[in-house]
Structure formats: C-alpha cells, structure tokens
Amino acid sequence: MLRVLIVDDEHLARQAMRRLLAAHPVEIVGEADSVASALKAIESTRPHALFLDIELGGGDGFDLLAALERPPVVVFVTAYAEHAVEAFAVNAVDYLLKPVEPERLTESLGRIERQLAGPPTSSGPAAAKPASIALPPPPRPLVVPPAQAAPL
C-alpha cells in the first residue's frame, strides 16, 4: 500500500487532503505543518510520497526537499501556479492547484505509482523526470514536455 505524508502549514488544507485521499488505497502515515516537523516525520515514517505545499512554517517546500538526501516522490499541492516550473526542476511528479479536484488527485496517485514502479536510477526513484506535465490554467489543461518548460 502506498504510504503518504501530508505536508501543509494549514490545518484545513491537511484535513481536505485527508478526505480526498480516503477514497483511495493509501496509508496516510502522518502530517506536518513546517519544514522541521516534516523532516522528523519523513525520518520516522519513511513515506513513499509527499503531498507538499510550497508555503510552510520555517521555510518552504523547496527548502524541505533541499534538506533531504533522498526525498520521497513529491506532488506539490498549492494555491500558486507560478511555482510549477521550479517544482518540476526538483523532480516533482505532479503539481496540484488548490482546491484539489478528485480527478486530478487520482491522476497524481497514478503518476506516483508509475514512478515507484519504474526502473530505479542511480539517484533513486524520484530522480526520473515525467514524460509530460499538466499545468491546469483555465479553461483547459496544457500538457508540456519538461524539456520545453523554462523559467521566465
């Protein structure tokens, strides 16, 4: 069973993600609201994947990932679309905008499963880049190969 950790500084956002994940065969191994508490939770629970907000107490999601030698598979969950390119630069498998749609969460869980099932690389399963990323700007999703995405 997929083991996930929810990392978000907002209690209501963590509750909303718990409710959405309840419809799927996953084990929520914990929650964290800051970089420091996430580091402790990752060490003690060893999750397969993180649902990670950008804005956190004591830093941000990127600071958390930089502090980990071998981070779990990451799905960013945030209200801000402008961090998407940076998220994929750190090998996130997906980027969900709040409020998270159940269908998008299902897609993300599939991406996590495929990432974990893929052939291991020298840097671990999180090192491989996805074939494409879906950025959901209105009115329809835009699918872009990661090599074509560049910071502005």
Secondary structure, 3 states (H helix, E strand, C coil): CEEEEEECCCHHHHHHHHHHHCCCCEEEEEEECEHHHHHHHHHHHCCCEEEECCEEECEEHHHHHHCCCCCCEEEEEECCHHHHHHHHHCCCCEEEECCCCHHHHHHHHHHHHHHHHCCCCCCCHHHCCCCCEEECCCCCCEEECHHHCCCC
